[in-house]
């Protein structure tokens, strides 16, 4: 991918339409006071851009409904299949893993990326076969990792993937259900990212009412598209105390004009707002650990480093440089248990 290049005509066009001075909410300050003023105005604008205000309008008066099926005992914890209706007619399934003991326990929410078995993979449901071996080899059973560390872990379905997806019935959208979701969302003034963030926020609403959950300690962590959901959820919902996006942090458009993220992660007009580091900067002053893989073919390391430096400057301006960490794994597009949890556990105390 690093060898792919646009010709000069295309690059001139892209440079003109993506001019940085047009990014109205890019953080350009250097002090804590400037950071606080910026975040107070940038967060509502980001909420508007991703379509949360539109979703809230169509869901006005809706009461969250959730139910848990019969528990299943696992080694050291209890597993429940859950279902939550986040807006009218939208029921999102999830796995809830609860440690032994009364709690209250910290909460971990783990949105998955592009996969129709993502929530099962995260919750350790797949026991045998090639997918199970990959999940264990690449540290993908993050909900199990969390419950063994004393968290109540929720692994929800990410909207746009089975079972809650919008099939591409005609094949006009590349036979990709997430792209079908994108087009339907755009016609309604929504975005897939906004719908996914909405679901995570409603899960937090429900979870905070459970007596065995400590509402003051909330982790959100996901890989790939789940990392994108992690960034936006944590930027927009200040109840999240620790965010760990894995293999998902990279500028929206590289210096060579290439777009690094999937279609369904696109936010119309986002580069008139800022870049990925400006969105992630809204997580400050809360704890943020970004993890990338050096062999990840989707995100060029030099582009990732460039965005991470800009994000580090925002955390310094917020007065909490020690609450941000960017870490590299030696492998590819995966989780890195040995890098994530040493950051998470002290940040949750």
Buried (B, 14 or more C-beta within 10 A) or exposed (E): EEEEEEEEEEBEEBEEEBEEEEBEBBBEBEEBEBBBEBBEEBBEBBBBBBBBBBBBEEBEEBEBEBEBEEEEEBEEBBBBBBBBBBBEEBBBBBBBBBBEEEBBBBBBBBBBBBBEBBBBBBBBBBEEEEBBEEBBEBBBBBBBBBBBBBBBBBBBBBBBBBEBBBEBEEEEBEEBBBBBBBBBBBEEBBBBBBBBBBBBBBBBBBBBEBEBBBBEBBBBBBBBBBBBBBBBBBBBBEBBBBBBBBBBBBBBBBEBBBBBBBBBBBBEEBBBBBBBBBBBBBBBBBBBBBBBBEEBEBBBBEBBBBBBEBBBBBBBBBBBBEBBBBBBBEBEBBBBBEBBBEBBBEBBE
